[in-house]
Amino acid sequence: MEKNKYKDLVSKYTPKENRLYNGMIAFLIGGFMGILGEFLLNVYSYYLHIPTKEAGTFMIITLIFIGCLLTCFGFFDKWVNFAKAGLIVPITGFAHAMMSAALEYRKEGFVTGLGASMFKLAGSVIVFGVVSAYVFGLIRILLFGGQV
């Protein structure tokens, strides 16, 4: 079969995605995640009398825990199919990436399974996060002399 015929055949039967709908759903779910984060922040700071800076840490830990728990129970993948980037972009997506890799390779042992495979996706996120923070820190020092 010719390449052009094959491409036409594939494009004919490939389902078209509704980008506007997916974007709106991701925006709404991502906004809900922001509201949930603010709610947790307020609960920790006002009701439990934790300083706001430390309450932010507890809020992130709680969202990571919820993301990991939902991944373990198998709900997170189903919700991501609906919510798209609204659940993957926040910290819950990072937690899901690490937990799903840990669950997939747990039979291979702690070192070769969990330790080696857990950071396949998350490792690149960490590396690029650290490198970009270093580069932006250098830019800040060069532009503002370290004072902002």
Secondary structure, DSSP 8 states (H G I E B T S, - for coil): --HHHHHHHHHHHS----HHHHHHHHHHHHHHHHHHHHHHHHIIIIIS---HHHHHHHHHHHHHHHHHHHHHHTHHHHHHHHHTHHHHSSHHHHHHHHHHHHHHTGGG-IIIIIIHHTHHHHHHHHHHHHHHHHHHHHHHHHHHTT--
